Amino acid sequence: MIRDFDILLGAVPDGLFVAGEWRRSSDNGTLTVTNPATGATLKTIASATAEDAAAALDAACAAADSWAATPARQRGELLRRTFDLLQDRADEFALLMSLEMGKPLAEARGEVTYGGEFLRWFSEEAPRVQGRYGTTPEGSGRMIVTQHPVGPCYLITPWNFPLAMATRKIAPALAAGCTVVVKPSELTPLTTLLFARLLQEAGLPDGVVNVIPTLDAAAVSEPIIADPRLRKLSFTGSTPVGKRLLAQAANGVLRTSMELGGNAPFIVFDDADLDQAVDGAMAAKFRNIGQACTAANRFIVHRSVVDEFTARVVDRVRDFRTGAGTEDGVTIGPLIDDRAVAKATHLVQDAVNRGAKTWIGGTELDRPGSFFAATVLSDVAPGSEILGEEIFGPVLAIVAFDDEEEAVRIANDTEFGLVSYVFTQDLARGQRMIEQLQTGMMGLNAGVVSNAAAPFGGWKSSGIGREGGPEGIAEYLQTKYTLTPDPYQS
């Protein structure tokens, strides 16, 4: 494992990546990336302007026709070479993510594996894009259905999974034959910049991928989305921002993919295997320090087992080690910034004021960086803000229920519908939960559902479209139907 932070950070480009070149911003503006575990500066990089955004879209449009015409096998081989390079550099990417985002190194290594799988999966999907040919029902002609790249895409990625969210969007776009402009979060742009350099090393043609970090997201995004040459917008982030982007995208009738907020229920029935349920709870809640849209938000536990479940969870949390993600053995790193700490503090205090019991944690930690203690609350009252808002922090909130109907009602009582988790040994009940829970994904006796081969996405205010699986490449393709006369008729 590389431990010389200066050497690693020195290998990360500090410019914008436009048309295959690393360049300064048009006004020489910069942004500073900090380590949330210490507050110290990691690196200062270029901050894109509207002029830089136009140049990036120009580059993507200039490369669009040639990239779309590139044989699918060649596009796939580029992604596979990038995958292989990422495996060779896995330690570098893991350490970089731990530095700029704060996640423990063990989890950062897991993200390298997960993020790399999108490269490998879509390298294999590129040559599998298919159409169909058939006779019209009345026999008067032939139908030819073909798939084509949608065109230049604008991809906006979040800070919490800086590698995986980039590969999950870039890989299917490139596999489908689309060129892209990527705007990473200003909080964690370094991983995306290093990944762009990796793509270069793999032989990426100029202009196919362009990366423009910025401090002024609106100034950069609005003109790109308004440009009639743009054909696709993909965003991962909060629901309020997603709604604003959807409104902007409507003017150009853009294809959109929106992976938005979550408020995941985690239901533990009275017949659940509690060992399995507690293991699932640790993964579903505390992975990535709770900063995941898939994080379990509301633990809905049958009254007959709620005390035992709570005690086991508290015992597990008591063994957590908090610290900088780069330190060996750390399980809980810092939150991304002080705003995240303030939000967690407010949500916990509101719940406590309404009668919730704090078993462990519940406070900001008095140390450098943006740390919040891993927390377990029980007896969380209806109406508590923590049950309605996405926590995005290491806070496990428990609500008791008495019967299956009540559990389903509580679980579905939200505008969100990204993922749900259910623990039961009753097969019929599990099938009923698949039918009744209003979420786009579900973990049945499983605390992690993400997989590059599966369609990731939600219902209701959690978004539209899917990432991953065969459905993921379909988001970057458009359908053409052609009718030809019956070839046997003169």
NORQUI-V56109 format. One record per helix or strand of 2 or more residues. SS is the DSSP state (h for helix, s for strand). FROM is the first residue (numbers start at 1). LEN is the number of residues. If there is no record, write none. Layout:
ss=SS from=FROM len=LEN
ss=SS from=FROM len=LEN
This chain:
ss=h from=5 len=6
ss=s from=16 len=3
ss=s from=21 len=3
ss=s from=30 len=5
ss=s from=41 len=6
ss=h from=50 len=20
ss=h from=72 len=17
ss=h from=90 len=12
ss=h from=105 len=24
ss=s from=132 len=4
ss=s from=141 len=9
ss=s from=153 len=4
ss=h from=164 len=13
ss=s from=180 len=4
ss=h from=190 len=12
ss=s from=209 len=3
ss=h from=217 len=10
ss=s from=232 len=5
ss=h from=239 len=13
ss=s from=255 len=5
ss=s from=264 len=5
ss=h from=274 len=17
ss=s from=296 len=7
ss=h from=306 len=13
ss=h from=338 len=16
ss=s from=357 len=4
ss=s from=375 len=4
ss=h from=385 len=4
ss=s from=395 len=7
ss=h from=404 len=9
ss=s from=416 len=2
ss=s from=419 len=5
ss=h from=427 len=10
ss=s from=441 len=4
ss=s from=459 len=2
ss=s from=463 len=2
ss=h from=469 len=6
ss=s from=477 len=9
